[in-house]
Amino acid sequence: MPGRSQQEVRGEVLEISFGAGLNLPHYPSHIKKLTTIEPNSGMNKITQKRLMMVDGCG
C-alpha cells in the first residue's frame, strides 16, 4: 500500500494482513490510531522488533 493513498489516511486506520509491518514507515505521523490484524501468529516477534524501530511506537 505504500504511496499516495497511504499518505492521505486520517483518523483511525485498520490494516488487515499486517505481516511484518513493512508498511509502518509509510504511514503519516498524523494518524490517531493504527489497528492491525495478522492471522499468522509467527509474525508477532518480527512485528514487535519493527515497532521498536519506528519513532513513537515503543
PQR file with spaces between the fields and no chain letter, atoms N, CA, C, O and H, PARSE charges and radii, in Angstrom:
ATOM       1  N    MET     1       0.784   -1.204    0.000 -0.4000 1.5000
ATOM       2  CA   MET     1       0.000    0.000    0.000 -0.0000 2.0000
ATOM       3  C    MET     1       0.831    1.276    0.000  0.5500 1.7000
ATOM       4  O    MET     1       0.251    2.351   -0.158 -0.5500 1.4000
ATOM       5  N    PRO     2       2.123    1.231    0.163 -0.5600 1.5000
ATOM       6  CA   PRO     2       2.890    2.470    0.195  0.2800 2.0000
ATOM       7  C    PRO     2       2.609    3.331   -1.026  0.5500 1.7000
ATOM       8  O    PRO     2       2.475    2.832   -2.143 -0.5500 1.4000
ATOM       9  N    GLY     3       2.526    4.604   -0.796 -0.4000 1.5000
ATOM      10  CA   GLY     3       2.268    5.528   -1.891 -0.0000 2.0000
ATOM      11  C    GLY     3       1.336    6.638   -1.469  0.5500 1.7000
ATOM      12  O    GLY     3       1.111    6.873   -0.282 -0.5500 1.4000
ATOM      13  H    GLY     3       2.635    5.009    0.112  0.4000 1.0000
ATOM      14  N    ARG     4       0.810    7.302   -2.443 -0.4000 1.5000
ATOM      15  CA   ARG     4      -0.034    8.469   -2.205 -0.0000 2.0000
ATOM      16  C    ARG     4      -1.254    8.152   -1.345  0.5500 1.7000
ATOM      17  O    ARG     4      -1.574    8.912   -0.432 -0.5500 1.4000
ATOM      18  H    ARG     4       0.992    7.111   -3.407  0.4000 1.0000
ATOM      19  N    SER     5      -1.934    7.053   -1.617 -0.4000 1.5000
ATOM      20  CA   SER     5      -3.152    6.741   -0.868 -0.0000 2.0000
ATOM      21  C    SER     5      -2.867    6.568    0.622  0.5500 1.7000
ATOM      22  O    SER     5      -3.703    6.923    1.453 -0.5500 1.4000
ATOM      23  H    SER     5      -1.674    6.435   -2.359  0.4000 1.0000
ATOM      24  N    GLN     6      -1.723    6.040    0.963 -0.4000 1.5000
ATOM      25  CA   GLN     6      -1.386    5.839    2.371 -0.0000 2.0000
ATOM      26  C    GLN     6      -1.104    7.173    3.055  0.5500 1.7000
ATOM      27  O    GLN     6      -1.402    7.324    4.239 -0.5500 1.4000
ATOM      28  H    GLN     6      -1.043    5.752    0.288  0.4000 1.0000
ATOM      29  N    GLN     7      -0.554    8.113    2.361 -0.4000 1.5000
ATOM      30  CA   GLN     7      -0.278    9.424    2.945 -0.0000 2.0000
ATOM      31  C    GLN     7      -1.552   10.220    3.189  0.5500 1.7000
ATOM      32  O    GLN     7      -1.546   11.169    3.972 -0.5500 1.4000
ATOM      33  H    GLN     7      -0.311    7.989    1.398  0.4000 1.0000
ATOM      34  N    GLU     8      -2.637    9.849    2.534 -0.4000 1.5000
ATOM      35  CA   GLU     8      -3.894   10.585    2.660 -0.0000 2.0000
ATOM      36  C    GLU     8      -4.800   10.053    3.769  0.5500 1.7000
ATOM      37  O    GLU     8      -5.866   10.621    4.004 -0.5500 1.4000
ATOM      38  H    GLU     8      -2.642    9.078    1.897  0.4000 1.0000
ATOM      39  N    VAL     9      -4.408    8.982    4.455 -0.4000 1.5000
ATOM      40  CA   VAL     9      -5.265    8.428    5.506 -0.0000 2.0000
ATOM      41  C    VAL     9      -5.339    9.390    6.687  0.5500 1.7000
ATOM      42  O    VAL     9      -4.409   10.151    6.956 -0.5500 1.4000
ATOM      43  H    VAL     9      -3.542    8.521    4.265  0.4000 1.0000
ATOM      44  N    ARG    10      -6.473    9.333    7.380 -0.4000 1.5000
ATOM      45  CA   ARG    10      -6.713   10.213    8.524 -0.0000 2.0000
ATOM      46  C    ARG    10      -7.367    9.413    9.642  0.5500 1.7000
ATOM      47  O    ARG    10      -7.947    8.355    9.400 -0.5500 1.4000
ATOM      48  H    ARG    10      -7.228    8.715    7.162  0.4000 1.0000
ATOM      49  N    GLY    11      -7.272    9.918   10.852 -0.4000 1.5000
ATOM      50  CA   GLY    11      -8.007    9.333   11.966 -0.0000 2.0000
ATOM      51  C    GLY    11      -7.495    7.970   12.376  0.5500 1.7000
ATOM      52  O    GLY    11      -6.301    7.787   12.610 -0.5500 1.4000
ATOM      53  H    GLY    11      -6.801   10.778   11.048  0.4000 1.0000
ATOM      54  N    GLU    12      -8.408    7.011   12.461 -0.4000 1.5000
ATOM      55  CA   GLU    12      -8.077    5.648   12.870 -0.0000 2.0000
ATOM      56  C    GLU    12      -7.994    4.753   11.640  0.5500 1.7000
ATOM      57  O    GLU    12      -8.842    4.825   10.751 -0.5500 1.4000
ATOM      58  H    GLU    12      -9.378    7.160   12.271  0.4000 1.0000
ATOM      59  N    VAL    13      -6.961    3.905   11.597 -0.4000 1.5000
ATOM      60  CA   VAL    13      -6.693    3.065   10.433 -0.0000 2.0000
ATOM      61  C    VAL    13      -6.690    1.602   10.854  0.5500 1.7000
ATOM      62  O    VAL    13      -6.168    1.255   11.914 -0.5500 1.4000
ATOM      63  H    VAL    13      -6.272    3.846   12.319  0.4000 1.0000
ATOM      64  N    LEU    14      -7.267    0.756   10.030 -0.4000 1.5000
ATOM      65  CA   LEU    14      -7.239   -0.697   10.228 -0.0000 2.0000
ATOM      66  C    LEU    14      -6.472   -1.305    9.067  0.5500 1.7000
ATOM      67  O    LEU    14      -6.857   -1.132    7.911 -0.5500 1.4000
ATOM      68  H    LEU    14      -7.691    1.038    9.170  0.4000 1.0000
ATOM      69  N    GLU    15      -5.384   -2.018    9.363 -0.4000 1.5000
ATOM      70  CA   GLU    15      -4.646   -2.733    8.321 -0.0000 2.0000
ATOM      71  C    GLU    15      -4.821   -4.228    8.555  0.5500 1.7000
ATOM      72  O    GLU    15      -4.479   -4.752    9.616 -0.5500 1.4000
ATOM      73  H    GLU    15      -5.071   -2.158   10.302  0.4000 1.0000
ATOM      74  N    ILE    16      -5.358   -4.898    7.551 -0.4000 1.5000
ATOM      75  CA   ILE    16      -5.589   -6.338    7.609 -0.0000 2.0000
ATOM      76  C    ILE    16      -4.441   -7.039    6.897  0.5500 1.7000
ATOM      77  O    ILE    16      -3.999   -6.586    5.841 -0.5500 1.4000
ATOM      78  H    ILE    16      -5.636   -4.473    6.690  0.4000 1.0000
ATOM      79  N    SER    17      -3.957   -8.136    7.461 -0.4000 1.5000
ATOM      80  CA   SER    17      -2.769   -8.861    6.973 -0.0000 2.0000
ATOM      81  C    SER    17      -1.541   -7.968    7.107  0.5500 1.7000
ATOM      82  O    SER    17      -0.855   -7.675    6.127 -0.5500 1.4000
ATOM      83  H    SER    17      -4.316   -8.504    8.319  0.4000 1.0000
ATOM      84  N    PHE    18      -1.285   -7.553    8.311 -0.4000 1.5000
ATOM      85  CA   PHE    18      -0.195   -6.625    8.641 -0.0000 2.0000
ATOM      86  C    PHE    18       1.183   -7.208    8.362  0.5500 1.7000
ATOM      87  O    PHE    18       2.119   -6.468    8.059 -0.5500 1.4000
ATOM      88  H    PHE    18      -1.841   -7.791    9.107  0.4000 1.0000
ATOM      89  N    GLY    19       1.314   -8.518    8.462 -0.4000 1.5000
ATOM      90  CA   GLY    19       2.596   -9.167    8.181 -0.0000 2.0000
ATOM      91  C    GLY    19       3.683   -8.717    9.134  0.5500 1.7000
ATOM      92  O    GLY    19       3.476   -8.658   10.346 -0.5500 1.4000
ATOM      93  H    GLY    19       0.554   -9.119    8.708  0.4000 1.0000
ATOM      94  N    ALA    20       4.846   -8.399    8.580 -0.4000 1.5000
ATOM      95  CA   ALA    20       5.995   -7.985    9.387 -0.0000 2.0000
ATOM      96  C    ALA    20       6.022   -6.483    9.633  0.5500 1.7000
ATOM      97  O    ALA    20       6.996   -5.961   10.175 -0.5500 1.4000
ATOM      98  H    ALA    20       5.014   -8.447    7.595  0.4000 1.0000
ATOM      99  N    GLY    21       4.973   -5.791    9.244 -0.4000 1.5000
ATOM     100  CA   GLY    21       4.906   -4.352    9.491 -0.0000 2.0000
ATOM     101  C    GLY    21       5.692   -3.506    8.517  0.5500 1.7000
ATOM     102  O    GLY    21       6.118   -2.404    8.863 -0.5500 1.4000
ATOM     103  H    GLY    21       4.181   -6.215    8.804  0.4000 1.0000
ATOM     104  N    LEU    22       5.893   -3.994    7.311 -0.4000 1.5000
ATOM     105  CA   LEU    22       6.687   -3.256    6.331 -0.0000 2.0000
ATOM     106  C    LEU    22       6.064   -1.922    5.932  0.5500 1.7000
ATOM     107  O    LEU    22       6.766   -1.036    5.447 -0.5500 1.4000
ATOM     108  H    LEU    22       5.546   -4.889    7.030  0.4000 1.0000
ATOM     109  N    ASN    23       4.769   -1.770    6.128 -0.4000 1.5000
ATOM     110  CA   ASN    23       4.107   -0.511    5.783 -0.0000 2.0000
ATOM     111  C    ASN    23       4.262    0.563    6.851  0.5500 1.7000
ATOM     112  O    ASN    23       3.963    1.728    6.587 -0.5500 1.4000
ATOM     113  H    ASN    23       4.198   -2.491    6.522  0.4000 1.0000
ATOM     114  N    LEU    24       4.714    0.214    8.034 -0.4000 1.5000
ATOM     115  CA   LEU    24       4.787    1.174    9.141 -0.0000 2.0000
ATOM     116  C    LEU    24       5.481    2.490    8.784  0.5500 1.7000
ATOM     117  O    LEU    24       4.936    3.553    9.082 -0.5500 1.4000
ATOM     118  H    LEU    24       4.956   -0.733    8.249  0.4000 1.0000
ATOM     119  N    PRO    25       6.635    2.461    8.171 -0.5600 1.5000
ATOM     120  CA   PRO    25       7.315    3.728    7.883  0.2800 2.0000
ATOM     121  C    PRO    25       6.563    4.614    6.890  0.5500 1.7000
ATOM     122  O    PRO    25       6.868    5.799    6.762 -0.5500 1.4000
ATOM     123  N    HIS    26       5.590    4.048    6.195 -0.4000 1.5000
ATOM     124  CA   HIS    26       4.876    4.798    5.166 -0.0000 2.0000
ATOM     125  C    HIS    26       3.614    5.484    5.676  0.5500 1.7000
ATOM     126  O    HIS    26       3.004    6.270    4.952 -0.5500 1.4000
ATOM     127  H    HIS    26       5.343    3.085    6.299  0.4000 1.0000
ATOM     128  N    TYR    27       3.217    5.198    6.913 -0.4000 1.5000
ATOM     129  CA   TYR    27       2.044    5.858    7.475 -0.0000 2.0000
ATOM     130  C    TYR    27       2.429    7.254    7.940  0.5500 1.7000
ATOM     131  O    TYR    27       3.508    7.445    8.502 -0.5500 1.4000
ATOM     132  H    TYR    27       3.713    4.560    7.502  0.4000 1.0000
ATOM     133  N    PRO    28       1.559    8.231    7.711 -0.5600 1.5000
ATOM     134  CA   PRO    28       1.857    9.587    8.179  0.2800 2.0000
ATOM     135  C    PRO    28       1.750    9.675    9.704  0.5500 1.7000
ATOM     136  O    PRO    28       1.005    8.915   10.322 -0.5500 1.4000
ATOM     137  N    SER    29       2.474   10.576   10.286 -0.4000 1.5000
ATOM     138  CA   SER    29       2.500   10.696   11.746 -0.0000 2.0000
ATOM     139  C    SER    29       1.203   11.261   12.318  0.5500 1.7000
ATOM     140  O    SER    29       0.978   11.175   13.525 -0.5500 1.4000
ATOM     141  H    SER    29       3.080   11.193    9.784  0.4000 1.0000
ATOM     142  N    HIS    30       0.350   11.832   11.478 -0.4000 1.5000
ATOM     143  CA   HIS    30      -0.865   12.459   11.991 -0.0000 2.0000
ATOM     144  C    HIS    30      -2.024   11.484   12.225  0.5500 1.7000
ATOM     145  O    HIS    30      -3.068   11.907   12.723 -0.5500 1.4000
ATOM     146  H    HIS    30       0.533   11.902   10.498  0.4000 1.0000
ATOM     147  N    ILE    31      -1.884   10.197   11.889 -0.4000 1.5000
ATOM     148  CA   ILE    31      -2.991    9.284   12.174 -0.0000 2.0000
ATOM     149  C    ILE    31      -3.114    9.113   13.684  0.5500 1.7000
ATOM     150  O    ILE    31      -2.113    9.126   14.401 -0.5500 1.4000
ATOM     151  H    ILE    31      -1.036    9.853   11.485  0.4000 1.0000
ATOM     152  N    LYS    32      -4.343    8.953   14.159 -0.4000 1.5000
ATOM     153  CA   LYS    32      -4.582    8.864   15.600 -0.0000 2.0000
ATOM     154  C    LYS    32      -4.342    7.472   16.147  0.5500 1.7000
ATOM     155  O    LYS    32      -3.843    7.321   17.263 -0.5500 1.4000
ATOM     156  H    LYS    32      -5.156    8.943   13.577  0.4000 1.0000
ATOM     157  N    LYS    33      -4.691    6.450   15.373 -0.4000 1.5000
ATOM     158  CA   LYS    33      -4.589    5.082   15.867 -0.0000 2.0000
ATOM     159  C    LYS    33      -4.429    4.133   14.686  0.5500 1.7000
ATOM     160  O    LYS    33      -5.106    4.278   13.668 -0.5500 1.4000
ATOM     161  H    LYS    33      -5.096    6.573   14.467  0.4000 1.0000
ATOM     162  N    LEU    34      -3.534    3.166   14.826 -0.4000 1.5000
ATOM     163  CA   LEU    34      -3.350    2.118   13.826 -0.0000 2.0000
ATOM     164  C    LEU    34      -3.658    0.789   14.492  0.5500 1.7000
ATOM     165  O    LEU    34      -2.974    0.382   15.431 -0.5500 1.4000
ATOM     166  H    LEU    34      -2.984    3.048   15.652  0.4000 1.0000
ATOM     167  N    THR    35      -4.689    0.115   14.001 -0.4000 1.5000
ATOM     168  CA   THR    35      -5.056   -1.209   14.487 -0.0000 2.0000
ATOM     169  C    THR    35      -4.685   -2.199   13.400  0.5500 1.7000
ATOM     170  O    THR    35      -4.992   -1.988   12.227 -0.5500 1.4000
ATOM     171  H    THR    35      -5.244    0.446   13.237  0.4000 1.0000
ATOM     172  N    THR    36      -4.023   -3.285   13.794 -0.4000 1.5000
ATOM     173  CA   THR    36      -3.584   -4.265   12.799 -0.0000 2.0000
ATOM     174  C    THR    36      -4.153   -5.642   13.105  0.5500 1.7000
ATOM     175  O    THR    36      -4.409   -5.997   14.255 -0.5500 1.4000
ATOM     176  H    THR    36      -3.774   -3.456   14.747  0.4000 1.0000
ATOM     177  N    ILE    37      -4.339   -6.397   12.041 -0.4000 1.5000
ATOM     178  CA   ILE    37      -4.771   -7.787   12.152 -0.0000 2.0000
ATOM     179  C    ILE    37      -3.806   -8.620   11.321  0.5500 1.7000
ATOM     180  O    ILE    37      -3.582   -8.334   10.145 -0.5500 1.4000
ATOM     181  H    ILE    37      -4.130   -6.109   11.106  0.4000 1.0000
ATOM     182  N    GLU    38      -3.237   -9.650   11.936 -0.4000 1.5000
ATOM     183  CA   GLU    38      -2.343  -10.571   11.231 -0.0000 2.0000
ATOM     184  C    GLU    38      -2.682  -11.983   11.671  0.5500 1.7000
ATOM     185  O    GLU    38      -2.461  -12.342   12.828 -0.5500 1.4000
ATOM     186  H    GLU    38      -3.420   -9.882   12.891  0.4000 1.0000
ATOM     187  N    PRO    39      -3.221  -12.798   10.755 -0.5600 1.5000
ATOM     188  CA   PRO    39      -3.615  -14.154   11.118  0.2800 2.0000
ATOM     189  C    PRO    39      -2.447  -15.100   11.404  0.5500 1.7000
ATOM     190  O    PRO    39      -2.634  -16.121   12.065 -0.5500 1.4000
ATOM     191  N    ASN    40      -1.253  -14.780   10.920 -0.4000 1.5000
ATOM     192  CA   ASN    40      -0.089  -15.636   11.127 -0.0000 2.0000
ATOM     193  C    ASN    40       0.588  -15.239   12.439  0.5500 1.7000
ATOM     194  O    ASN    40       1.300  -14.236   12.488 -0.5500 1.4000
ATOM     195  H    ASN    40      -1.101  -13.951   10.382  0.4000 1.0000
ATOM     196  N    SER    41       0.373  -16.009   13.490 -0.4000 1.5000
ATOM     197  CA   SER    41       0.924  -15.666   14.806 -0.0000 2.0000
ATOM     198  C    SER    41       2.452  -15.660   14.824  0.5500 1.7000
ATOM     199  O    SER    41       3.046  -15.044   15.708 -0.5500 1.4000
ATOM     200  H    SER    41      -0.205  -16.824   13.450  0.4000 1.0000
ATOM     201  N    GLY    42       3.088  -16.317   13.890 -0.4000 1.5000
ATOM     202  CA   GLY    42       4.539  -16.330   13.814 -0.0000 2.0000
ATOM     203  C    GLY    42       5.137  -14.979   13.471  0.5500 1.7000
ATOM     204  O    GLY    42       6.333  -14.762   13.668 -0.5500 1.4000
ATOM     205  H    GLY    42       2.605  -16.818   13.171  0.4000 1.0000
ATOM     206  N    MET    43       4.332  -14.082   12.968 -0.4000 1.5000
ATOM     207  CA   MET    43       4.815  -12.749   12.598 -0.0000 2.0000
ATOM     208  C    MET    43       4.942  -11.823   13.805  0.5500 1.7000
ATOM     209  O    MET    43       5.558  -10.762   13.697 -0.5500 1.4000
ATOM     210  H    MET    43       3.361  -14.259   12.809  0.4000 1.0000
ATOM     211  N    ASN    44       4.385  -12.190   14.931 -0.4000 1.5000
ATOM     212  CA   ASN    44       4.366  -11.300   16.094 -0.0000 2.0000
ATOM     213  C    ASN    44       5.752  -10.855   16.550  0.5500 1.7000
ATOM     214  O    ASN    44       5.944   -9.675   16.844 -0.5500 1.4000
ATOM     215  H    ASN    44       3.884  -13.052   15.020  0.4000 1.0000
ATOM     216  N    LYS    45       6.712  -11.756   16.615 -0.4000 1.5000
ATOM     217  CA   LYS    45       8.064  -11.386   17.055 -0.0000 2.0000
ATOM     218  C    LYS    45       8.709  -10.413   16.077  0.5500 1.7000
ATOM     219  O    LYS    45       9.342   -9.440   16.486 -0.5500 1.4000
ATOM     220  H    LYS    45       6.556  -12.714   16.376  0.4000 1.0000
ATOM     221  N    ILE    46       8.546  -10.677   14.801 -0.4000 1.5000
ATOM     222  CA   ILE    46       9.110   -9.800   13.769 -0.0000 2.0000
ATOM     223  C    ILE    46       8.485   -8.418   13.867  0.5500 1.7000
ATOM     224  O    ILE    46       9.176   -7.401   13.801 -0.5500 1.4000
ATOM     225  H    ILE    46       8.031  -11.467   14.469  0.4000 1.0000
ATOM     226  N    THR    47       7.180   -8.396   14.022 -0.4000 1.5000
ATOM     227  CA   THR    47       6.461   -7.128   14.103 -0.0000 2.0000
ATOM     228  C    THR    47       6.870   -6.342   15.342  0.5500 1.7000
ATOM     229  O    THR    47       7.052   -5.127   15.258 -0.5500 1.4000
ATOM     230  H    THR    47       6.618   -9.221   14.076  0.4000 1.0000
ATOM     231  N    GLN    48       7.019   -6.992   16.476 -0.4000 1.5000
ATOM     232  CA   GLN    48       7.427   -6.305   17.703 -0.0000 2.0000
ATOM     233  C    GLN    48       8.789   -5.640   17.534  0.5500 1.7000
ATOM     234  O    GLN    48       8.990   -4.515   17.992 -0.5500 1.4000
ATOM     235  H    GLN    48       6.871   -7.979   16.544  0.4000 1.0000
ATOM     236  N    LYS    49       9.723   -6.324   16.883 -0.4000 1.5000
ATOM     237  CA   LYS    49      11.047   -5.742   16.644 -0.0000 2.0000
ATOM     238  C    LYS    49      10.932   -4.509   15.757  0.5500 1.7000
ATOM     239  O    LYS    49      11.581   -3.495   16.010 -0.5500 1.4000
ATOM     240  H    LYS    49       9.560   -7.238   16.512  0.4000 1.0000
ATOM     241  N    ARG    50      10.114   -4.595   14.726 -0.4000 1.5000
ATOM     242  CA   ARG    50       9.942   -3.470   13.809 -0.0000 2.0000
ATOM     243  C    ARG    50       9.284   -2.281   14.526  0.5500 1.7000
ATOM     244  O    ARG    50       9.653   -1.130   14.293 -0.5500 1.4000
ATOM     245  H    ARG    50       9.586   -5.419   14.520  0.4000 1.0000
ATOM     246  N    LEU    51       8.323   -2.564   15.386 -0.4000 1.5000
ATOM     247  CA   LEU    51       7.659   -1.490   16.129 -0.0000 2.0000
ATOM     248  C    LEU    51       8.641   -0.724   17.005  0.5500 1.7000
ATOM     249  O    LEU    51       8.515    0.491   17.152 -0.5500 1.4000
ATOM     250  H    LEU    51       8.024   -3.499   15.575  0.4000 1.0000
ATOM     251  N    MET    52       9.605   -1.406   17.580 -0.4000 1.5000
ATOM     252  CA   MET    52      10.591   -0.753   18.439 -0.0000 2.0000
ATOM     253  C    MET    52      11.505    0.178   17.643  0.5500 1.7000
ATOM     254  O    MET    52      12.111    1.084   18.216 -0.5500 1.4000
ATOM     255  H    MET    52       9.708   -2.393   17.461  0.4000 1.0000
ATOM     256  N    MET    53      11.612   -0.033   16.339 -0.4000 1.5000
ATOM     257  CA   MET    53      12.474    0.794   15.496 -0.0000 2.0000
ATOM     258  C    MET    53      11.747    2.015   14.934  0.5500 1.7000
ATOM     259  O    MET    53      12.389    2.918   14.397 -0.5500 1.4000
ATOM     260  H    MET    53      11.120   -0.768   15.874  0.4000 1.0000
ATOM     261  N    VAL    54      10.427    2.056   15.048 -0.4000 1.5000
ATOM     262  CA   VAL    54       9.652    3.162   14.499 -0.0000 2.0000
ATOM     263  C    VAL    54       9.402    4.192   15.588  0.5500 1.7000
ATOM     264  O    VAL    54       8.885    3.862   16.655 -0.5500 1.4000
ATOM     265  H    VAL    54       9.905    1.323   15.484  0.4000 1.0000
ATOM     266  N    ASP    55       9.762    5.422   15.324 -0.4000 1.5000
ATOM     267  CA   ASP    55       9.598    6.511   16.291 -0.0000 2.0000
ATOM     268  C    ASP    55       8.138    6.650   16.702  0.5500 1.7000
ATOM     269  O    ASP    55       7.253    6.715   15.849 -0.5500 1.4000
ATOM     270  H    ASP    55      10.182    5.691   14.457  0.4000 1.0000
ATOM     271  N    GLY    56       7.890    6.694   17.987 -0.4000 1.5000
ATOM     272  CA   GLY    56       6.550    6.867   18.517 -0.0000 2.0000
ATOM     273  C    GLY    56       5.797    5.577   18.762  0.5500 1.7000
ATOM     274  O    GLY    56       4.652    5.607   19.212 -0.5500 1.4000
ATOM     275  H    GLY    56       8.609    6.641   18.680  0.4000 1.0000
ATOM     276  N    CYS    57       6.419    4.441   18.475 -0.4000 1.5000
ATOM     277  CA   CYS    57       5.731    3.156   18.655 -0.0000 2.0000
ATOM     278  C    CYS    57       6.260    2.363   19.834  0.5500 1.7000
ATOM     279  O    CYS    57       5.698    1.319   20.163 -0.5500 1.4000
ATOM     280  H    CYS    57       7.349    4.416   18.110  0.4000 1.0000
ATOM     281  N    GLY    58       7.297    2.810   20.467 -0.4000 1.5000
ATOM     282  CA   GLY    58       7.882    1.984   21.503 -0.0000 2.0000
ATOM     283  C    GLY    58       7.776    2.475   22.853  0.5500 1.7000
ATOM     284  O    GLY    58       8.250    1.827   23.786 -0.5500 1.4000
ATOM     285  H    GLY    58       7.754    3.658   20.200  0.4000 1.0000
